[in-house]
Amino acid sequence: MIDPRAYPELPELMIVGPGELHPEDLAALGHQVVPHFGDVWTQFHTQVLEQLAALLGAEEMPYLIPGTGTTCLDAAIMNLFEPGQRVVVPNTGFFGHRLLEIARQQGLDAIEMPVEIGAPIDPAAVADAAAGAHGVLCTHVDTSTGVRHPIREIAEAAYQAGAVTMVDGIASIGGELASVDDWGIGVLVTGTQKGLETPPGLGIIAVGPRGRARMDARSTRPPSWYLDLKIWEDYRREWAAWHPHPVTMPTNLVLALGSALQRILADGIDAYVGRRAALAERCREGLQKAGLEPVPQPGTGANLVVAMYADDPPAIQKHLVGRGIMIAGGLAPLAGRSIRIGLLGRTANEQMVDKLLEAIGELP
């Protein structure tokens, strides 16, 4: 039996999420449990929502929902669209395919748009495919390929075709720039365990004006009480002074999130993302010198995940574990053909990247 109070030490994490916590965020997480209602809690909860709104470029306060990023993908799609409506889904890899599955599970007429492995989504192709569709569902960064997709241009192309865009920003927010309102994104979804450097367990939904208009135009309410954002809005308005959410909130996760947001916003999001971009480039360049080739086309590599082609990923992973570092293998469509390195949390620094590169250089 493993004693949860003495869980075994693991290698340092450079997987694609979750990342290791910074000491100040770990301290916030370890605070004695606080109640999910009352004056102090409502003030702190509102503060966190305002910080998220600033980070995401959304005038409307986002929704913070217990669950995962995928919980919020389900919720966002469910609140935007009704069964039978048509959506276009660029298949960017493992998580692009997940969007396709969620849409079809909800009874949408989901049209798959192929995307070349390693290439960004072509906004012109989106404009053509979205003609007559209600929406476009796309990833900002699909961790299976490590490609950053041009969501600003995609949102505009979709809008010109009469469609609203829902963006999966789970693997991008905190490491890439995004602005819901300025970029015309209908809804942006993210989670806490990647670029926001917080434990898994919370999802975030930010709604822009185009998304709100689409939600308000629904003919019926969503079929899930828990995921109906109007329920969340009603509690936020009617119970604001005491209990501004319809469910018990995992308060310690929100404390940790608030700690991380303070650090990120104090730095300034442009500077914060700029350092992530420089670190990712340092990692990619070092791996190329070691003989590995990047999956993303030049100029499209993401900042939080570095994906490289590899002949024997398990051998690389085993070697790195022996040097005290854990990275991730590939996901479909690159399972068995790639490695993925996460630049998240406490280990996202030059010293760890150099340690990784030194260990990779020891391989034959």
C-alpha distance (Angstrom), angle and dihedral (degrees) to the residues before:
residue distance angle dihedral
M1 . . .
I2 3.82 . .
D3 3.79 113.0 .
P4 3.83 106.7 -133.5
R5 3.81 88.4 -149.1
A6 3.80 90.1 59.0
Y7 3.80 103.3 34.8
P8 3.83 110.5 175.1
E9 3.80 117.8 -95.2
L10 3.81 113.3 -105.8
P11 3.81 132.5 -157.7
E12 3.80 115.5 -85.5
L13 3.78 108.2 -79.4
M14 3.78 121.0 -115.0
I15 3.78 93.5 153.3
V16 3.80 123.0 127.1
G17 3.79 93.5 -95.8
P18 2.85 154.1 23.9
G19 3.77 99.6 38.5
E20 3.79 128.2 -158.4
L21 3.79 115.3 -88.5
H22 3.78 124.6 -111.1
P23 3.83 111.0 -117.4
E24 3.81 94.6 -108.5
D25 3.81 91.9 51.3
L26 3.80 91.1 46.6
A27 3.81 88.4 53.0
A28 3.82 90.6 51.9
L29 3.81 90.6 49.1
G30 3.80 90.4 51.3
H31 3.81 94.3 55.3
Q32 3.79 114.7 121.5
V33 3.81 109.2 -89.3
V34 3.79 113.6 -82.5
P35 3.83 125.2 -155.8
H36 3.79 119.5 -98.3
F37 3.81 93.3 -130.5
G38 3.79 139.8 48.2
D39 3.78 137.7 71.2
V40 3.80 99.1 -62.0
W41 3.79 93.6 45.1
T42 3.82 95.5 48.2
Q43 3.80 90.5 50.4
F44 3.81 92.3 50.4
H45 3.81 93.8 43.2
T46 3.81 90.7 52.3
Q47 3.80 90.3 48.3
V48 3.82 90.9 54.4
L49 3.82 91.7 49.1
E50 3.80 90.6 50.4
Q51 3.80 90.5 50.2
L52 3.81 90.5 50.1
A53 3.80 90.6 49.1
A54 3.81 90.0 53.2
L55 3.80 92.1 47.6
L56 3.81 93.3 48.7
G57 3.79 97.9 40.6
A58 3.80 93.9 -119.8
E59 3.80 124.2 142.5
E60 3.80 90.7 -162.8
M61 3.80 112.1 72.2
P62 3.82 111.6 -108.4
Y63 3.78 125.8 -121.6
L64 3.81 117.6 -110.0
I65 3.80 107.8 -156.0
P66 3.82 129.2 -176.7
G67 3.79 107.8 -119.0
T68 3.78 132.9 57.3
G69 3.76 134.6 -57.6
T70 3.79 87.7 -95.0
T71 3.81 89.6 56.4
C72 3.78 86.9 59.7
L73 3.81 93.6 45.4
D74 3.80 86.7 56.7
A75 3.81 90.2 47.7
A76 3.80 95.8 45.8
I77 3.79 94.7 49.9
M78 3.81 91.4 43.6
N79 3.81 92.9 52.1
L80 3.80 95.4 44.3
F81 3.79 101.1 45.8
E82 3.80 141.6 35.4
P83 3.81 128.1 -143.4
G84 3.77 112.4 -78.0
Q85 3.80 95.5 26.5
R86 3.79 116.7 125.2
V87 3.80 123.5 -116.4
V88 3.80 131.1 176.0
V89 3.82 116.9 -136.1
P90 3.81 119.5 -168.7
N91 3.81 105.4 -145.6
T92 3.80 100.3 -132.7
G93 3.80 95.6 164.5
F94 3.79 135.9 -77.6
F95 3.80 95.8 -12.8
G96 3.78 95.0 38.6
H97 3.79 86.0 56.9
R98 3.81 89.1 49.2
L99 3.82 89.8 57.8
L100 3.79 87.7 52.3
E101 3.81 90.6 51.7
I102 3.81 93.7 47.9
A103 3.80 91.8 49.1
R104 3.81 92.9 50.0
Q105 3.82 92.0 44.5
Q106 3.81 87.0 57.6
G107 3.79 92.3 52.5
L108 3.80 97.8 -105.4
D109 3.78 123.3 147.3
A110 3.80 93.8 -115.8
I111 3.80 116.7 -169.0
E112 3.78 114.9 -159.2
M113 3.81 115.5 -137.9
P114 3.83 111.1 -162.2
V115 3.81 117.6 -130.3
E116 3.80 122.7 -167.4
I117 3.81 113.3 -114.0
G118 3.79 108.5 -99.0
A119 3.80 94.1 13.6
P120 3.81 127.5 108.1
I121 3.79 121.7 -116.2
D122 3.81 110.3 -89.1
P123 3.83 109.1 -126.6
A124 3.82 90.7 -155.4
A125 3.80 89.5 57.1
V126 3.81 88.7 49.2
A127 3.81 90.3 52.8
D128 3.80 90.6 53.4
A129 3.81 95.1 44.2
A130 3.82 94.3 45.1
A131 3.80 95.9 57.9
G132 3.81 105.1 123.3
A133 3.83 92.9 5.3
H134 3.79 126.2 121.2
G135 3.79 96.6 -142.1
V136 3.79 151.9 0.5
L137 3.82 120.5 -135.2
C138 3.79 115.6 -163.2
T139 3.78 144.0 156.5
H140 3.78 121.8 -118.3
V141 3.81 91.1 -155.5
D142 3.79 121.0 6.9
T143 3.80 105.8 -157.6
S144 3.80 92.3 -150.8
T145 3.83 89.7 70.7
G146 3.81 104.2 16.7
V147 3.80 91.0 -132.3
R148 3.81 121.9 148.3
H149 3.81 110.2 -142.2
P150 3.84 123.9 -149.8
I151 3.79 97.9 -111.4
R152 3.80 95.4 167.9
E153 3.81 91.8 58.7
I154 3.81 91.4 40.4
A155 3.82 91.5 53.5
E156 3.80 91.2 50.7
A157 3.82 92.8 46.9
A158 3.80 90.5 49.8
Y159 3.82 91.8 47.8
Q160 3.79 92.0 51.9
A161 3.82 87.5 53.1
G162 3.83 90.9 50.5
A163 3.82 96.7 -104.7
V164 3.82 132.0 121.4
T165 3.81 120.5 -132.2
M166 3.80 126.3 -130.4
V167 3.82 112.4 -167.0
D168 3.80 127.2 -157.6
G169 3.80 100.8 -144.8
I170 3.80 96.2 165.1
A171 3.82 93.5 117.6
S172 3.80 96.6 35.9
I173 3.80 114.4 44.2
G174 3.79 110.6 100.2
G175 3.80 90.3 24.6
E176 3.79 102.2 50.2
L177 3.78 133.5 41.4
A178 3.81 117.7 -107.2
S179 3.80 133.9 161.3
V180 3.78 117.3 -168.7
D181 3.81 97.6 -163.0
D182 3.82 101.3 33.5
W183 3.79 92.9 45.6
G184 3.80 95.0 46.3
I185 3.81 95.2 -120.0
G186 3.80 113.0 164.2
V187 3.80 96.8 -152.2
L188 3.79 131.4 -6.6
V189 3.80 121.8 -161.9
T190 3.77 127.1 -164.2
G191 3.80 141.2 157.6
T192 3.76 134.8 -136.9
Q193 3.80 103.2 -121.5
K194 3.81 101.4 74.7
G195 3.81 125.0 38.7
L196 3.80 92.7 1.6
E197 3.82 88.2 60.2
T198 3.80 96.3 -139.3
P199 3.84 130.4 122.5
P200 3.81 118.0 -84.8
G201 3.78 117.7 -95.3
L202 3.81 106.2 85.1
G203 3.79 130.3 80.5
I204 3.80 126.8 -165.6
I205 3.81 130.2 -149.7
A206 3.82 120.6 -169.2
V207 3.80 116.3 -170.4
G208 3.80 123.4 -156.6
P209 3.82 127.0 -161.4
R210 3.80 93.0 -92.5
G211 3.79 91.2 50.9
R212 3.81 92.4 47.5
A213 3.81 90.8 51.5
R214 3.80 90.6 51.8
M215 3.82 92.1 48.7
D216 3.80 92.3 48.5
A217 3.81 90.1 51.7
R218 3.83 93.4 60.8
S219 3.79 115.9 123.3
T220 3.83 93.5 -148.6
R221 3.79 137.7 20.8
P222 3.84 119.0 -97.7
P223 3.82 113.6 -88.4
S224 3.84 94.2 -119.7
W225 3.82 121.3 76.0
Y226 3.81 92.4 -162.3
L227 3.80 94.5 49.4
D228 3.82 97.6 39.9
L229 3.80 102.7 112.7
K230 3.80 91.0 -157.1
I231 3.81 87.9 66.3
W232 3.80 88.9 53.8
E233 3.78 90.6 46.8
D234 3.82 91.9 50.2
Y235 3.81 92.0 53.2
R236 3.79 91.9 45.1
R237 3.82 89.7 54.0
E238 3.80 102.9 35.7
W239 3.81 100.1 34.3
A240 3.80 97.4 33.7
A241 3.79 95.3 124.7
W242 3.81 95.6 53.8
H243 3.83 118.7 6.3
P244 3.85 112.0 12.5
H245 3.82 97.4 -179.5
P246 3.81 132.4 54.6
V247 3.82 97.3 -125.6
T248 3.79 139.0 45.1
M249 3.78 106.4 -79.4
P250 3.85 119.2 -140.1
T251 3.77 90.8 -120.3
N252 3.80 98.0 -171.2
L253 3.79 91.1 56.0
V254 3.80 88.6 52.7
L255 3.81 90.4 49.4
A256 3.81 89.4 54.4
L257 3.80 90.9 46.2
G258 3.78 90.9 51.0
S259 3.81 90.2 51.9
A260 3.82 91.8 51.0
L261 3.80 93.1 46.5
Q262 3.80 91.0 51.9
R263 3.79 90.0 55.0
I264 3.82 95.1 45.4
L265 3.80 95.9 46.1
A266 3.80 93.5 43.4
D267 3.80 86.9 57.5
G268 3.81 92.5 47.0
I269 3.78 119.6 -113.6
D270 3.82 94.4 -112.3
A271 3.81 92.2 54.3
Y272 3.79 91.9 41.6
V273 3.81 93.3 52.3
G274 3.80 90.9 42.6
R275 3.79 91.5 58.6
R276 3.81 90.4 47.7
A277 3.80 90.1 52.4
A278 3.81 91.8 50.5
L279 3.81 91.6 48.4
A280 3.81 92.3 49.9
E281 3.80 90.7 49.8
R282 3.82 90.8 49.9
C283 3.81 89.0 52.2
R284 3.82 94.8 46.4
E285 3.80 93.6 47.1
G286 3.80 92.1 49.0
L287 3.79 92.2 49.7
Q288 3.80 91.1 49.0
K289 3.80 89.7 53.1
A290 3.81 86.6 53.2
G291 3.81 89.5 56.9
L292 3.82 102.3 -97.4
E293 3.79 122.9 126.4
P294 3.81 124.0 -140.6
V295 3.79 119.9 -117.1
P296 3.84 95.1 -142.6
Q297 3.77 120.3 76.9
P298 3.84 113.7 -109.8
G299 3.78 112.7 -70.1
T300 3.81 95.4 15.7
G301 3.81 101.0 82.5
A302 3.80 115.3 127.3
N303 3.80 124.5 -123.1
L304 3.81 100.9 -133.1
V305 3.80 100.1 43.4
V306 3.80 129.7 38.5
A307 3.81 112.4 -160.9
M308 3.81 119.0 -167.1
Y309 3.78 133.2 177.3
A310 3.82 112.4 -113.0
D311 3.82 133.9 -179.9
D312 3.81 96.2 -146.5
P313 3.83 111.1 19.5
P314 3.85 95.6 171.5
A315 3.81 91.0 56.0
I316 3.81 91.1 51.3
Q317 3.79 91.8 47.1
K318 3.82 92.6 48.5
H319 3.80 91.8 49.0
L320 3.80 92.1 49.9
V321 3.80 92.9 48.6
G322 3.78 86.3 55.6
R323 3.80 87.2 56.6
G324 3.80 91.9 48.9
I325 3.82 99.2 -99.9
M326 3.80 128.8 113.8
I327 3.81 119.8 -158.3
A328 3.82 131.4 169.7
G329 3.77 130.9 -103.9
G330 3.77 124.5 -135.9
L331 3.79 129.3 -70.2
A332 3.80 126.8 -148.0
P333 2.97 127.0 -41.0
L334 3.82 86.1 30.6
A335 3.81 100.7 33.0
G336 3.78 109.0 145.5
R337 3.81 91.3 10.8
S338 3.79 104.5 72.7
I339 3.78 147.8 35.7
R340 3.81 125.0 -139.9
I341 3.78 125.4 -152.6
G342 3.79 120.7 -162.2
L343 3.79 120.1 -146.2
L344 3.77 96.4 -162.2
G345 3.77 138.1 134.7
R346 3.80 125.2 -25.3
T347 3.82 95.6 -6.2
A348 3.81 94.9 52.7
N349 3.79 95.5 104.1
E350 3.79 139.7 105.5
Q351 3.80 94.0 -104.0
M352 3.81 92.4 58.1
V353 3.80 93.0 43.8
D354 3.80 90.1 51.5
K355 3.82 90.7 47.7
L356 3.81 88.7 51.8
L357 3.80 92.8 48.4
E358 3.81 91.8 48.5
A359 3.81 90.5 52.7
I360 3.82 92.0 46.9
G361 3.80 88.5 51.1
E362 3.80 90.2 60.2
L363 3.80 91.2 65.0
P364 3.84 117.8 100.7
